[in-house]
Amino acid sequence: MIILIGTGHVFDLSNAINRVFDKKLPDVVCVELDKQRYNAIMIKQNNPDAFKQSRRNLPFIYRLLARFQDNMASEYGVSAGDEMLAAINYARSHQIPVEFIDMNAQQLFTKMWRSMPFIEKFRLLFSGFGGLFVSKKRVEEELKNFQNDFDSYIEKIGE
């Protein structure tokens, strides 16, 4: 049986994830990361200066969106990706295999960026800058909207 656990990269979900694992006793833990992003998370944790240096090589918009995640995560008292590390640490402490099941995010983002029309690139950049000023309250309002009307929210994202 496959069990999917929906998470958010900016929320403190470590304890909830551990409880699900304790209850379900998985044979393997899959995380929505590619090896490159896993390595970046580990560098960020173990050597913040090297992480900052390595981030300079990323495309500007990619860094902008990552900064939004980092800002939101700090609002919730966590680091972006902590829930991924919680899953990995749980698996390792229980001798459960870990699989990284995401495509290389940088390559995917670069391919997406190249195929986007100019207006979509502009919207993404505008949203990225706007994201630097989003408050925790605004995020929680959006979460309520999402929970109240999932279908129309997904439709808006599609647009």
C-alpha positions as YAML, in Angstrom:
chain: A
units: angstrom
residues:
- id: 1
  name: MET
  ca: [0.00, 0.00, 0.00]
- id: 2
  name: ILE
  ca: [1.22, 3.50, -0.81]
- id: 3
  name: ILE
  ca: [0.44, 6.26, 1.65]
- id: 4
  name: LEU
  ca: [0.98, 9.88, 0.60]
- id: 5
  name: ILE
  ca: [1.56, 12.46, 3.29]
- id: 6
  name: GLY
  ca: [0.82, 15.98, 2.16]
- id: 7
  name: THR
  ca: [3.24, 18.47, 3.64]
- id: 8
  name: GLY
  ca: [4.20, 22.09, 3.32]
- id: 9
  name: HIS
  ca: [7.82, 23.11, 3.17]
- id: 10
  name: VAL
  ca: [7.27, 26.01, 5.53]
- id: 11
  name: PHE
  ca: [5.34, 24.38, 8.40]
- id: 12
  name: ASP
  ca: [6.46, 22.47, 11.48]
- id: 13
  name: LEU
  ca: [5.20, 19.00, 10.59]
- id: 14
  name: SER
  ca: [8.01, 16.84, 11.95]
- id: 15
  name: ASN
  ca: [6.07, 15.39, 14.89]
- id: 16
  name: ALA
  ca: [3.00, 14.71, 12.76]
- id: 17
  name: ILE
  ca: [5.12, 12.91, 10.16]
- id: 18
  name: ASN
  ca: [6.80, 10.80, 12.83]
- id: 19
  name: ARG
  ca: [3.38, 9.82, 14.26]
- id: 20
  name: VAL
  ca: [2.17, 8.70, 10.83]
- id: 21
  name: PHE
  ca: [5.31, 6.63, 10.35]
- id: 22
  name: ASP
  ca: [4.97, 5.08, 13.82]
- id: 23
  name: LYS
  ca: [1.40, 4.11, 13.01]
- id: 24
  name: LYS
  ca: [1.92, 2.88, 9.42]
- id: 25
  name: LEU
  ca: [5.42, 1.33, 9.75]
- id: 26
  name: PRO
  ca: [6.57, 1.97, 6.17]
- id: 27
  name: ASP
  ca: [8.86, -0.37, 4.24]
- id: 28
  name: VAL
  ca: [10.40, 2.57, 2.39]
- id: 29
  name: VAL
  ca: [10.22, 6.35, 2.82]
- id: 30
  name: CYS
  ca: [10.07, 8.39, -0.36]
- id: 31
  name: VAL
  ca: [10.69, 12.11, -0.21]
- id: 32
  name: GLU
  ca: [9.86, 14.74, -2.81]
- id: 33
  name: LEU
  ca: [13.47, 15.76, -3.29]
- id: 34
  name: ASP
  ca: [16.14, 15.16, -5.86]
- id: 35
  name: LYS
  ca: [19.65, 14.35, -4.63]
- id: 36
  name: GLN
  ca: [20.87, 17.86, -5.45]
- id: 37
  name: ARG
  ca: [18.25, 19.53, -3.24]
- id: 38
  name: TYR
  ca: [18.87, 16.97, -0.50]
- id: 39
  name: ASN
  ca: [22.58, 17.81, -0.60]
- id: 40
  name: ALA
  ca: [21.73, 21.53, -0.48]
- id: 41
  name: ILE
  ca: [19.56, 21.01, 2.62]
- id: 42
  name: MET
  ca: [22.37, 19.09, 4.28]
- id: 43
  name: ILE
  ca: [24.93, 21.78, 3.41]
- id: 44
  name: LYS
  ca: [22.54, 24.45, 4.69]
- id: 45
  name: GLN
  ca: [22.29, 22.60, 7.99]
- id: 46
  name: ASN
  ca: [25.98, 21.78, 8.38]
- id: 47
  name: ASN
  ca: [27.74, 24.68, 6.66]
- id: 48
  name: PRO
  ca: [25.53, 27.77, 6.17]
- id: 49
  name: ASP
  ca: [28.36, 29.80, 4.61]
- id: 50
  name: ALA
  ca: [29.01, 27.18, 1.92]
- id: 51
  name: PHE
  ca: [25.27, 27.01, 1.31]
- id: 52
  name: LYS
  ca: [25.04, 30.78, 0.78]
- id: 53
  name: GLN
  ca: [27.99, 30.62, -1.61]
- id: 54
  name: SER
  ca: [26.49, 27.74, -3.62]
- id: 55
  name: ARG
  ca: [23.14, 29.54, -3.88]
- id: 56
  name: ARG
  ca: [24.76, 32.38, -5.81]
- id: 57
  name: ASN
  ca: [25.10, 30.08, -8.82]
- id: 58
  name: LEU
  ca: [21.35, 29.48, -9.04]
- id: 59
  name: PRO
  ca: [19.11, 31.37, -11.46]
- id: 60
  name: PHE
  ca: [17.78, 34.63, -10.02]
- id: 61
  name: ILE
  ca: [14.09, 33.63, -10.08]
- id: 62
  name: TYR
  ca: [14.89, 30.28, -8.45]
- id: 63
  name: ARG
  ca: [16.68, 32.13, -5.62]
- id: 64
  name: LEU
  ca: [13.79, 34.56, -5.31]
- id: 65
  name: LEU
  ca: [11.24, 31.79, -4.89]
- id: 66
  name: ALA
  ca: [13.52, 29.96, -2.44]
- id: 67
  name: ARG
  ca: [13.82, 33.15, -0.43]
- id: 68
  name: PHE
  ca: [10.03, 33.33, -0.19]
- id: 69
  name: GLN
  ca: [9.99, 29.78, 1.21]
- id: 70
  name: ASP
  ca: [12.78, 30.61, 3.64]
- id: 71
  name: ASN
  ca: [10.95, 33.74, 4.84]
- id: 72
  name: MET
  ca: [7.68, 31.87, 5.35]
- id: 73
  name: ALA
  ca: [9.41, 28.99, 7.10]
- id: 74
  name: SER
  ca: [11.07, 31.39, 9.55]
- id: 75
  name: GLU
  ca: [7.61, 32.86, 10.28]
- id: 76
  name: TYR
  ca: [6.60, 29.37, 11.44]
- id: 77
  name: GLY
  ca: [9.83, 28.78, 13.35]
- id: 78
  name: VAL
  ca: [11.30, 26.18, 11.00]
- id: 79
  name: SER
  ca: [13.64, 25.96, 8.04]
- id: 80
  name: ALA
  ca: [12.27, 25.21, 4.60]
- id: 81
  name: GLY
  ca: [12.48, 21.46, 4.07]
- id: 82
  name: ASP
  ca: [12.53, 20.46, 7.74]
- id: 83
  name: GLU
  ca: [9.66, 18.04, 7.14]
- id: 84
  name: MET
  ca: [11.78, 16.30, 4.50]
- id: 85
  name: LEU
  ca: [14.66, 15.97, 6.93]
- id: 86
  name: ALA
  ca: [12.28, 14.62, 9.59]
- id: 87
  name: ALA
  ca: [11.17, 11.87, 7.20]
- id: 88
  name: ILE
  ca: [14.75, 11.05, 6.22]
- id: 89
  name: ASN
  ca: [15.96, 11.03, 9.83]
- id: 90
  name: TYR
  ca: [13.06, 8.81, 10.88]
- id: 91
  name: ALA
  ca: [13.83, 6.36, 8.09]
- id: 92
  name: ARG
  ca: [17.53, 6.24, 8.89]
- id: 93
  name: SER
  ca: [16.96, 5.81, 12.63]
- id: 94
  name: HIS
  ca: [14.60, 2.88, 11.89]
- id: 95
  name: GLN
  ca: [16.82, 1.35, 9.16]
- id: 96
  name: ILE
  ca: [14.19, 2.05, 6.48]
- id: 97
  name: PRO
  ca: [15.38, 2.76, 2.93]
- id: 98
  name: VAL
  ca: [15.01, 6.34, 1.67]
- id: 99
  name: GLU
  ca: [14.23, 7.12, -1.96]
- id: 100
  name: PHE
  ca: [14.54, 10.55, -3.54]
- id: 101
  name: ILE
  ca: [11.66, 10.59, -6.02]
- id: 102
  name: ASP
  ca: [11.68, 14.07, -7.53]
- id: 103
  name: MET
  ca: [13.18, 15.22, -10.79]
- id: 104
  name: ASN
  ca: [16.14, 17.57, -10.69]
- id: 105
  name: ALA
  ca: [14.40, 20.80, -9.72]
- id: 106
  name: GLN
  ca: [16.97, 23.14, -11.28]
- id: 107
  name: GLN
  ca: [16.79, 21.38, -14.64]
- id: 108
  name: LEU
  ca: [13.00, 21.27, -14.50]
- id: 109
  name: PHE
  ca: [12.77, 24.94, -13.56]
- id: 110
  name: THR
  ca: [15.21, 25.97, -16.29]
- id: 111
  name: LYS
  ca: [13.27, 23.99, -18.89]
- id: 112
  name: MET
  ca: [9.99, 25.49, -17.67]
- id: 113
  name: TRP
  ca: [11.44, 29.02, -17.72]
- id: 114
  name: ARG
  ca: [12.67, 28.64, -21.29]
- id: 115
  name: SER
  ca: [9.27, 27.47, -22.49]
- id: 116
  name: MET
  ca: [7.24, 30.17, -20.71]
- id: 117
  name: PRO
  ca: [5.82, 33.08, -22.69]
- id: 118
  name: PHE
  ca: [7.14, 36.49, -21.69]
- id: 119
  name: ILE
  ca: [3.93, 37.46, -19.86]
- id: 120
  name: GLU
  ca: [4.14, 34.32, -17.69]
- id: 121
  name: LYS
  ca: [7.77, 35.08, -16.87]
- id: 122
  name: PHE
  ca: [6.73, 38.60, -15.89]
- id: 123
  name: ARG
  ca: [3.93, 37.27, -13.68]
- id: 124
  name: LEU
  ca: [6.27, 34.83, -12.00]
- id: 125
  name: LEU
  ca: [8.86, 37.54, -11.34]
- id: 126
  name: PHE
  ca: [6.17, 39.88, -10.04]
- id: 127
  name: SER
  ca: [4.83, 37.13, -7.75]
- id: 128
  name: GLY
  ca: [8.35, 36.33, -6.60]
- id: 129
  name: PHE
  ca: [9.00, 39.92, -5.57]
- id: 130
  name: GLY
  ca: [5.55, 40.19, -4.01]
- id: 131
  name: GLY
  ca: [6.24, 37.02, -2.05]
- id: 132
  name: LEU
  ca: [9.01, 38.79, -0.18]
- id: 133
  name: PHE
  ca: [6.33, 40.91, 1.50]
- id: 134
  name: VAL
  ca: [3.72, 38.24, 2.23]
- id: 135
  name: SER
  ca: [2.81, 37.87, 5.90]
- id: 136
  name: LYS
  ca: [2.03, 34.78, 7.91]
- id: 137
  name: LYS
  ca: [-1.54, 36.05, 8.22]
- id: 138
  name: ARG
  ca: [-1.91, 36.17, 4.41]
- id: 139
  name: VAL
  ca: [-0.60, 32.62, 4.07]
- id: 140
  name: GLU
  ca: [-3.10, 31.40, 6.66]
- id: 141
  name: GLU
  ca: [-5.94, 33.19, 4.82]
- id: 142
  name: GLU
  ca: [-4.92, 31.40, 1.63]
- id: 143
  name: LEU
  ca: [-4.85, 28.08, 3.47]
- id: 144
  name: LYS
  ca: [-8.42, 28.68, 4.66]
- id: 145
  name: ASN
  ca: [-9.50, 29.51, 1.10]
- id: 146
  name: PHE
  ca: [-7.84, 26.33, -0.10]
- id: 147
  name: GLN
  ca: [-9.56, 24.22, 2.55]
- id: 148
  name: ASN
  ca: [-12.97, 25.83, 1.98]
- id: 149
  name: ASP
  ca: [-13.03, 25.42, -1.80]
- id: 150
  name: PHE
  ca: [-10.34, 23.03, -2.96]
- id: 151
  name: ASP
  ca: [-11.64, 22.64, -6.53]
- id: 152
  name: SER
  ca: [-11.81, 26.33, -7.40]
- id: 153
  name: TYR
  ca: [-8.45, 26.95, -5.73]
- id: 154
  name: ILE
  ca: [-6.83, 24.28, -7.91]
- id: 155
  name: GLU
  ca: [-8.57, 25.78, -10.96]
- id: 156
  name: LYS
  ca: [-7.07, 29.20, -10.13]
- id: 157
  name: ILE
  ca: [-3.61, 27.69, -9.84]
- id: 158
  name: GLY
  ca: [-4.11, 26.10, -13.25]
- id: 159
  name: GLU
  ca: [-4.87, 29.49, -14.75]
...
